[in-house]
């Protein structure tokens, strides 16, 4: 192969390698415009979750672009014909320490960055207001392949004839710290509400407290984010967020309908 043909082949392959970071960055830039990015967040702790995502995304983006550009340069630089003998080496201890230390420091940074959000979502449950871990608004049961929400009777009991049970649809008040108990009746499921940035596994044999505070009335998707069997795709429900007064009226009407059936 002539030198010119070899150079052209190297140039074409180099451009193909270069297209990877260019297309990757361009896709991320245009993702929101194309509707491929996250939905808006409508919970009080949603912005802190998005901040953590952005931190990790920028770390990965810089590493990705830098690595790809180095790959492009090394390919073009060292793919040319060279009659010299290769240099054999057993590695560079200093370089190995550097590329081990940098990811370790980044992971430590991420660990400290997420502590506040983790404690807010998973540890510091509401202790005041109408709903607490000891007195939740509802219990949610995940099973193959549906969601069942149970509201307590007027005395706050979840056992008895006056408990309200609704499949798939969950109704909650807006601007209120809602606490619920999440349970599984069979296998592992995952309670996921994208607009709240809320995701919690439902583990068989465990009763897991979950809380959120919705900031905007509306109807939002609830899905199972854990492959739980052949009917996994059917575990799609809705969370209906109502203003506080409308929620109180809705709950009172549900109890009236329950008593009317009796």
N, C-alpha and C positions, 0 to 999 in steps of 0.2 A: 504494500500500500504506500502510495506516495506521501510525502510530508504534508502536502496540502490537504489530501483526503483525510489523513489522520487528524490534522488540526480541525477540519470542519466537523468530523465525527465527535471530537472532544467538545467542540463548541456547542453542538446540538444537544448532546447529553448533559452538558453543564447547564444549559438553558432549561432543560426539562427538570433538573434538580432545583434550579432557582424558582421555577414555577410553583413548587410546593409551598415555600413560605409566603410567596406573594399571594397565591390563591387563598391560603389559610388566613392571613391577615385581612385580606379584602372581604372574605366571608364573614369574619367577626365584625368588621366595620359595618357591613350592610345587613347583618342579621336582624337588628331591631326594625329596620325599615321593611324587611321582608316578612316580619311577623314570626321570626324563628327564635326570638329571645324570650326571657322570662315574662310572665304576665305581671301586671302591676301588683304591688303588695298592699293588702288591706288589714294588717294586724300591727299592733304596737311594736312587737319585736321583729317584724319583717325587715326593716331597714338594716338592723345589725347583722342579720343573716346575709343580706345582700352585700354588705361591706366585707364580710369574711370571704364570700365568693369572689369579690373583686380582687382582694388581696392575693388569693391563691391563683386566680386567673392571670394577673399581671406577672406573678412569679413564673408561671408556666409559659406565658407568652414570650417573655424576654429569653428564657432558656431555649424555647423552641426556635425562635428566630435566630438567636446566636448560634445554636447548634447547626441549623440548616445552612446558614451562611458559611460557617467553617467547613461543612461538608462540601459545599459548592467549590470553595476555594481549594481545598485539598484535592478534590477530584481533578479540577482543571490543572492545578499546579503539578501534581505528581502522576498524572496519566500520560504525560508526554514520554516519548522514547528517550531512554537514558542508558548509556552503555556502562555507567559506573556500577560497582558492586553495591548491593544492599548493605545497610548498617544494621547489625543484629544487637539487640539490647534486651536486658531483663527487666526493664522498666525504670521509672524515676520515682524514688521514694518520696521526695518532696512534692512532686506533682500529685501523686496518689493521696498524700495527706491533705493537699489543698482541695481536690475535688471530693474528698470525703467530708472535710470540715465545713465547706460552704453549704451543702445540702443539710447537714446537721444543724447549722446555725439558722437556716431558713425554717426548718421544722420547729426549732425552739421558738422562733419568732411567731409562727402560726399558733403554736400551743399557748403562748401567753396572750396572743390577740383574741383567741376564742374564749378565754376564761369567763369574761363578763357575760357574753351571750349565752354560754353553756349554763352558768349558774342562774341566769334569768329564766331560761326556758325549762331547765331540768331540775333545779334545786329550790330556788326561791319561789315557791308557789304562793298564790295570794292567801293572806291570813286575815284580811278584812273584806268587807263587802258581803253580798248575799251568798256567794258560793266559795267553798273552801275544799281542801282535800277530804276533811271529815264530813262535809255537807256539800257534795257535788250537785250540779244541776241535773246530771243524767248519767246513765251507764250505757256504754256502747258495746255491743257484742258483735264480733266479726266471726263469720262462719262461711263455709263453702255453700253458696257463693253470694252472700248478702251482708248488709249492715242492719243491725237492729238497735234502735235507740229506745231506752226506757226512762221515762220521767217519773219521779216518785209521787206518792199521794200527797195530800195536803199537809200531812204530818212529817213529810220527808222520808218516808219508808219506801224501800224498793221491793218489798215483798207484800203481797196482798192483792185483793181484787181491784183496787182503785189505781193501780199502777198503769200508766199510759205507755203503750208500746207501739212504735211506728217503724215500718221497714224503709230502708234506703234514705228517707228524707229526715234531716236534722234541722230543727228550728232553734235559734238562739237569739238573745238580745244584743243589739249593737252597743258599743261603748261600755261594755261590762266585762269584767274578768270572769270568764266562764271556765269552770273546772269540771272535768268529766273523768269517769273511770273507764279504762279501755280493757276489754277482755276478749279472749278467743275461745270459741267452743270446740275447735278441732285442731287446726294446723297454724303455722306461722302466717300472719297477715301483716299489712303495713297501712296505717291510717295516714293518708296523705292529702293535704289541702294546699295546692300550689300557691294560691293568692295569700294565704296566711303564712307561708313558709313553714308549715307545720308537718312534720313527718315523725311517726312513732310506731314501732313494731308492736303488734298485738301477739303476745307470747302465751302459748297454752300453759295453764296452771298459774299464771301471774295476773295480778290486778294492778294496772299501771295508771297512775294519775297523769293527766294531761291538762294543760290550760292554754288559753289564748284570749285575746281581746280584739274582736273585730271592730274596725274603725269606720266601716261604710256598709249601710244596708244593701242587700242584693242577694242574688242566688249564685252560689259558687260550687265548682266541681269538687267532689270527694271521690278519690279512687284508691284502690289497693295497689301499693307499690311493691308488693312481694308476690312472686309467682307462686300461687297457692293451689294449682290444680287446673284441670281442663276448662273449668268455667271461670277462670280468673278474670277474663275480659268482662264478665257480667257484673263485677263488684264496683259499679259506678253509681254513686249516690249524689245527693245535693245537700248543701248547707244553706239554709235560708236565714239570712240575718235581717231581723226586724228592729225598728225603733223600740225602745224599752216599753212604751205604753202599748204598742201594737203586740209585742210579745206577751205582755201580761194578759191582754184580751184573748190572744190565741190560746194560751195555756188554759185560761178559764173556760173557754169554749170547748176545748178538748175534754176537760173534766165534766162539763155539762153533758156532752154527747155520751161520755162513758156512763154517767148516772142514768141518762135517758134509756140506754140499752138495758140497764138493770131493771 
